[in-house]
Amino acid sequence: MQITAIKKKNTRKYAFDIDGHYAFFLTPEELRQFGLYETVSLLGEEGGDELDVPLSDENYNIIIRENVIPRGKKYALGLLADREYSERGISDKLLQTGYCEKDKDEIVSYLKESGFLSDDRFAEGYIRLRIASKSKRYIEQKLMSKGISSECIKNAFDTIEDELAEAGSGSELMCREAIMKVLRSKLKISDAEDKDKQTAVIRKLLRQGYRYSDINEAILDFFSAI
C-alpha cells in the first residue's frame, strides 16, 4: 500500500491518496501520531502528488478504525445534535467535509442502527413544521429533493394526518387556513374587482403547490367574509 499524493486543504486538513485514489484526510495532530508530519512538511504548502511513500496495512487500518471513523461519527453527531437531517443530508455533509464514500457509508450505517438518523423521523418533523403553511404537494416535492422515498413520505403524511384527526383538525382545514393566511396578507376588500391582483396572488399560491379549486374557493369566501 502506497501514499501516492498528499494535498494540504487548509491548516487543519491534509488529504491523502492511497494507491492512486483519495482515501482520507488527517489533522496535524494525526500526522504526528503516525509519523507523517515530517513527510508533509517537506512537501511544502502545495503538498505533492506522484509520491511513493509506503503505508503498512496495519497503520492504514489504525488510521481508519481509530481516527477517521470515530472522527466522522463525532462530526455527524454534532450536526444531529442541532437538528434532524435526512440520510442524504448527512451523507452530503460527510462527503463535502472529506470522508470517502466507503467511510461515509459506514458512519451513516452506524447512525441509522443507533437511532440517531431516521428518514421517517425527519419526514414527520418536516411535515409538522410546514403543514399549516405549505401545500401537501409542495412538501412532498421538497422531501423528495432531500432524498426521502415516496413510501416514507406517504407513511409520514399518514401519521401526521392521523394525529390531526385525533386532535380534531384535518389536513384539508390546515391547507385552507394556509391559503387564507396568504390572502389576508396580500388582498384587501378594495381588491374585490382587481382581477390582475387576484391573478398574481393565485399564481403565487399555485407555485406553492396549492390546487386551483381550493384557491378559488378560498378567494370567494375571503371576499364574502369581509
C-alpha positions in Angstrom: 0.0 0.0 0.0 1.5 3.4 -1.1 0.7 7.0 -0.4 0.6 8.4 -3.9 -0.5 12.0 -3.1 -0.8 14.4 -0.2 -2.6 17.8 -0.6 -2.9 20.5 2.0 -6.6 21.6 2.1 -6.2 24.0 5.0 -4.3 24.3 8.2 -6.3 21.5 9.7 -6.7 19.1 6.8 -4.3 17.1 4.7 -5.9 14.9 2.0 -4.2 11.5 1.2 -4.4 9.4 -1.9 -3.7 5.7 -1.4 -2.7 3.7 -4.5 -4.0 6.4 -6.8 -7.3 7.0 -5.1 -8.5 9.5 -2.5 -8.7 7.8 0.9 -8.9 10.1 3.9 -7.7 13.4 5.5 -5.7 13.8 8.6 -5.2 16.7 11.0 -1.8 17.9 12.1 -2.1 16.0 15.4 -2.9 12.8 13.5 0.1 13.4 11.2 2.3 13.5 14.2 0.7 10.4 15.6 1.5 8.3 12.6 5.0 9.8 11.9 3.8 11.6 8.8 4.3 15.2 9.8 7.9 15.4 8.6 6.9 13.9 5.3 4.2 16.5 4.8 6.4 19.4 6.0 9.0 18.5 3.3 6.3 18.8 0.6 5.6 22.5 1.4 2.3 24.4 1.2 1.2 22.9 -2.1 1.7 19.3 -1.0 2.7 16.7 -3.5 1.4 14.2 -5.9 3.1 11.2 -7.7 4.5 10.2 -4.4 5.6 6.7 -3.5 5.6 6.5 0.3 4.8 3.1 1.9 2.0 2.7 4.4 1.5 -0.6 6.1 -1.8 -2.3 6.1 -1.7 -2.2 9.9 -1.2 1.6 10.0 -3.8 2.1 7.4 -6.4 0.1 9.4 -5.4 2.0 12.6 -5.9 5.4 10.8 -9.4 4.4 9.5 -10.6 2.5 12.6 -9.2 4.7 15.4 -9.1 8.1 13.8 -11.2 8.6 10.6 -14.4 6.7 11.5 -14.6 7.9 15.1 -13.9 11.5 14.0 -16.6 11.2 11.3 -19.1 9.8 13.9 -18.4 12.7 16.2 -18.8 15.2 13.4 -22.1 13.8 12.3 -23.5 13.5 15.9 -22.6 17.2 16.4 -24.7 18.1 13.3 -27.6 15.9 14.5 -27.5 17.5 18.0 -28.6 20.8 16.4 -31.4 19.5 14.2 -32.7 16.5 12.3 -31.0 15.6 9.0 -32.1 13.2 6.2 -29.8 10.3 5.3 -28.8 12.2 2.1 -28.3 15.4 4.0 -25.8 13.8 6.4 -24.2 11.8 3.6 -23.6 15.1 1.6 -22.1 16.8 4.7 -19.7 13.9 5.3 -18.6 13.8 1.6 -18.2 17.6 1.5 -16.1 17.5 4.7 -13.7 15.0 3.1 -14.9 11.5 4.1 -14.7 9.0 1.2 -17.7 7.1 0.0 -16.8 3.9 1.9 -16.2 5.6 5.2 -19.3 7.7 4.8 -21.4 4.6 4.3 -20.1 3.0 7.5 -20.7 6.2 9.5 -24.3 6.6 8.1 -25.0 2.9 8.9 -23.9 3.4 12.5 -26.1 6.5 12.9 -29.1 4.6 11.5 -28.6 1.5 13.5 -28.1 3.6 16.7 -31.3 5.5 16.1 -29.6 8.9 15.6 -30.6 9.1 12.0 -34.0 8.3 10.6 -35.6 9.4 7.3 -39.0 8.5 8.8 -38.5 10.8 11.8 -37.0 13.6 9.6 -40.0 13.4 7.2 -42.5 13.6 10.1 -40.8 16.5 11.7 -40.5 18.4 8.3 -44.2 17.9 7.7 -45.3 19.0 11.2 -43.4 22.3 10.8 -44.9 23.1 7.4 -48.3 21.5 7.1 -50.1 24.6 8.3 -48.4 26.9 5.8 -47.5 24.8 2.8 -49.4 22.5 0.5 -49.1 18.8 0.6 -47.7 18.7 -2.9 -45.1 21.4 -2.1 -43.9 19.4 1.0 -43.8 16.2 -1.0 -41.6 17.8 -3.6 -39.2 19.3 -1.0 -38.9 16.0 0.8 -38.2 14.1 -2.4 -35.4 16.7 -3.2 -33.9 15.8 0.1 -33.7 12.1 -0.8 -36.8 10.9 1.1 -38.5 8.0 -0.6 -42.2 8.3 -1.8 -43.1 5.4 0.5 -41.5 7.2 3.5 -43.3 10.4 2.6 -46.7 8.7 2.4 -46.2 7.0 5.7 -45.2 10.2 7.4 -48.2 12.1 6.0 -50.5 9.2 7.2 -49.0 9.5 10.7 -49.4 13.3 10.8 -52.9 13.2 9.4 -54.0 10.6 11.9 -52.6 12.9 14.7 -54.5 15.9 13.3 -57.7 13.8 13.0 -57.4 12.7 16.7 -56.9 16.4 17.6 -60.0 17.3 15.7 -58.2 19.1 12.8 -57.8 17.6 9.4 -55.1 18.4 6.8 -57.7 20.0 4.5 -58.5 22.5 7.2 -54.8 23.2 7.7 -54.4 23.7 3.9 -57.3 26.1 3.7 -56.1 28.1 6.7 -52.7 28.4 5.0 -54.3 29.8 1.8 -56.4 32.2 3.8 -53.3 33.4 5.6 -51.8 34.4 2.3 -55.0 36.0 1.1 -55.2 38.1 4.2 -51.6 39.3 3.8 -52.0 40.1 0.0 -55.6 41.2 -0.6 -57.9 43.9 0.8 -61.7 44.4 0.3 -60.9 47.0 -2.3 -59.3 44.3 -4.4 -62.6 42.5 -5.0 -62.7 43.8 -8.5 -59.0 43.9 -9.2 -58.6 40.7 -11.3 -54.9 41.4 -12.0 -54.0 41.5 -8.4 -56.1 38.4 -7.6 -54.4 36.6 -10.5 -51.0 37.5 -9.1 -51.9 36.0 -5.7 -53.4 32.9 -7.4 -50.2 32.3 -9.3 -48.2 32.7 -6.1 -50.3 30.1 -4.4 -50.2 27.7 -7.4 -46.4 28.0 -7.3 -46.5 26.9 -3.7 -48.4 23.8 -4.7 -52.0 24.5 -3.8 -54.8 23.3 -6.1 -56.6 25.9 -8.1 -60.0 24.8 -6.9 -59.0 25.2 -3.3 -57.6 28.7 -4.0 -60.6 29.8 -6.0 -63.0 28.7 -3.3 -60.9 30.4 -0.6 -60.9 33.7 -2.6 -64.7 33.6 -2.9 -65.1 33.0 0.8 -62.4 35.7 1.6 -64.3 38.5 -0.2 -67.7 37.4 1.1 -66.4 37.4 4.7 -65.0 40.9 4.5 
